[in-house]
């Protein structure tokens, strides 16, 4: 399937079409060549379906200034990362989600405290890599603490440290050790996060 064929079939059916240029290149000349090729393909289709030109929308996402060709069709919307306090809350939520999905616990049974500094970011992808790495370490610790087969019933994690990449992870796990008996264990790990 070519893009042209998919666009044409959608146009024939009267559908709206969003041509999403994601992560356009930094070089404006390359941007313009890419956009010119797509516009040329679209111009050919619109000669056959001129009444459907309003069904096509361009969407550009980029970290770079648009080239001349794209600029004529672009309305810039600057996106900034949330404040550090909001990032911290989001990271806690994401770590809880990772641990919950890795342990099959309810969200209410997983808690996370972060006292380590988070990466200072303008692009949230770096922060995403950070919490995925930390989440991996935590779920590995929980798995090793529960390797005798007793499932965790509660998990508490503390992410401490003085640097965003050199962390101390403290994982406390409560697990069933019989009918009405709970066993709590704690394990510490020095983790290097990239």
Secondary structure, DSSP 8 states (H G I E B T S, - for coil): --HHHHHHHHHHTT--EEEEEES--S-HHHHHHHHHHHHHHHHHHHHH-GGGGGGEEEEEE-SS---HHHHTT----------HHHHHHHHHHHHHHHHHHHHT--GGGEEEEE-S-----SSHHHHHHHHHHHHHHHHHHHHHHTTTS--EEEEEEEEE-SSSSEEEEEEEEEEE-SSS-EEEEEEEEEEE--
